[in-house]
Amino acid sequence: MKHLPSIKTPADLKKLPVSALPELAAEIREAIIGQVSRSGGHLAPNLGVVELTIAMHYVFDFGHDRLLFDVGHQCYPHKLLTGRYPMLGKLRTSEGMSGFPEPNESPYDLFSVGHAGTGISTAVGVARGDRLAGESFDKKKNPDGRRVVTLIGDASIVNGVAMEGLNNAGTLKRQFLVVLNDNGMSIAKPQGAMAQYFDRVRLSHTYTDFKKSAAKILESLPGGSLIRDAYHRTGEATKAMIAENSWFEHFGLLTVGPIDGHNLPELIEFLTEAREFELPMVLHVKTTKGKGLDFAESDATKFHSPSPFTMDGDAARGCRVEVKSDGRSFTTAFGEAMLDVIERDERVVACTAAMPDGTGLTAALKQFPERVWDTGICESHALDMMAGLAKTGFRPFMAVYATFFQRAFDQAFQEAALQGLPVRLCLDRAGLVGGDGAVHHGFCDTALLRTLPEAVVMAAMDEPSLKAALEFMRTWDESLSSVRYPRDNVSDLFAGEECPAFELGKARNLTREIDVTKDKVDAAVLAFGTPAIAAVKAAGELREDCTVAVYDARFAKPIDTALVRTLLERRIPVITVEEHSPIGGFGSAVIEAGNEMGLDASRVMRLAMPDAWVRQDGRGKQLAETGLDAAGIKRAILTLLERSEAKIAPEREVEAKSTRERASR
């Protein structure tokens, strides 16, 4: 590589002539493709913004100016231009580069960004803060002040928070640039009326013939004198590209474009003019997701964030590609099980928020387009829509990543649980998610949902239990219900056993040879979800004279109180295990249940994700580091047994002393 390794900061980029930038763009693509093919990661969205990112750093000084990302997964080129090329080789690990903006890595990253729709609002806050501090750009009063730019894309503009941000951005009376990366895609094909609007803009707006109508357009635009004044402040190139009847004009933002997002000289020209503009502006940039890699361009959904893959042939001109697979995922298992549920019950409907492939609903969408929907990036709307369907007698399922469900909790509370409506939540990526790191860990869904009266909160430990949970949910018409499962492959440890049906609030004994109501039991493990598999393996590695009962808890609400009562009354040490925060999760529910029954829960040990942010890395490594793998659970069991022995010894002495005293009397 000729240019990329020598770029330590954007200042090095600015030393290159514009004529050398296409060569740099090719090097950035080569580096990203090579690394993602080895480690996996976000491929197509980053390939689509290479020229746009180069142009922004070439024009602005983001060591001083502000750059805020909306969809954080399009940040790889930005990171490579801000000194992190040496970290690329360990992408998505704790030792290397995060796949999302990360302030701990670089001052060029202002926020950790993993949820769409937030960029405009945070940028408005930064813009207001800089102005209050007297640091904002003003051509006359403070020409060296800070400028603010936010890059949005992958259809995140349809998110409700983005709408709220735009509504406030239009009131700013200072420089404020929204760069809209319009690639005609979300993670999947974008949905809704707004997506159709942008489709029409891309088709109808050419890159010529704007000058003749620019002045006339501005006379009729909403915003009155503000917009007309804005016209006179813009440069000639910008005047020629002011968009006619732009949707953004209704928010008070002058809109320019669309312009070609892969034409570096044109991008630099427009950004240079926008840099000096002192009112809110949207620069509409048209890009191709997956640019420069034929198979990523033709199937940007599949190659949005692929696993490692191999290529046979020329990447740019056409090649055969094979994505590596190491087993059957929970997502695949859910997709097939959900399709079966839809086929068997005509009252079942389902939706996802821009994640049909990621949640496994793609096949159901194709087969049942009238009963399965992709709503786009709008989790709050999706859940409210499901509540409306429940109100009309249908059985709605919402498939959503656990981390994105957080965005719809208010709707789960107000429109579903409060109304007693049986909306069904299928929470993929629950727990530790591996390379995506802290922005995507599903660590608080159980705690959130447990607060809702009458909600039923479940977890699946393998594919048969996931199917059983979905079947339970299908016929549970009393209240909101949920099931969580991780970003992992399903275990076949219990493939030879029949999976019993889910019964409300009843755990499953995975060590059926042990009866905790009468056998001598040294300890019991109550595991919520896939940690049950690891717990069985851990128990099997203990010495033969150590009897440990292992349960698949299944329910965090309602808890199996009969089982908890038996264990606590018999003073059997208990360890709870969950891939969730220790605060408000399954372990908390067990202790609370013991307290409510007036029983001593001091022998209960909770094993959970730490009350700290877990950085990106392989999921297996994260499980080991947090003590949630089989080895960690084994260590916890041994520690629990040691504590219990230490506690039991004094109790036995007290009992023996009491016996001796009674005998002497």
Buried (B, 14 or more C-beta within 10 A) or exposed (E): EEBBEEBBBBEEBEEBEEEBBBEBBBBBBBBBBBBBBEBBBBBBBBBBBBBBBBBBBBBBBBEEBBBBBBBBBBBBBBBBBBBBBEBBBBBBBBEBBBBBBBEEBBEBBBBBBBBBBBBBBBBBBBBBBBBEEEBBBBEEEBEEBBBBBBBBBBBBBBBBBBBBBBBBBBEBEBBBBBBBBBBBBBBBBBBBEBBEEBEEBBEEBEBEEBEEEBEEBBEEBEBEEBBEEBBEBBBEBBBBBBBBEBBBBBBBBBBBBBBBBBBBEBBBBBBBBBBBBBBBBBBBBBBBBBBBBBBBBEBBBBBBBBBBBEBEEEBEEEBEBEEEEEEBBBBBBBBBBBBBBBEEBEEBBBBBBBBBBBBBBBBBBEEBEEBBBBBBBBBBBBBBBBBBBBBEEBBBBBBBBBBBBBBBBEBBBEBBBEBEBBBBBBBBBBBBBBBBBBBBBBBBBBBBBBEBEEBBBBBBBBBBBBBBBBBBBBEBBEBBBBBBBBBBBBBEBBEEEEBBEBEBBBBBBBBEEBEBEEEEBBBBBBBBBBBBBBBBBBBEEBEEEBBBBBBBBBBBBBBBBEBBBBBBEBBBBBBBBBBBBBBBBBBBBBBBBBEEEEBEBBBBBBBBBEEEEBBBBBBEBBBBBBBBBBBBBBBBBBEBBEBBEEEEEEEEEEEEEEEEEEEEE
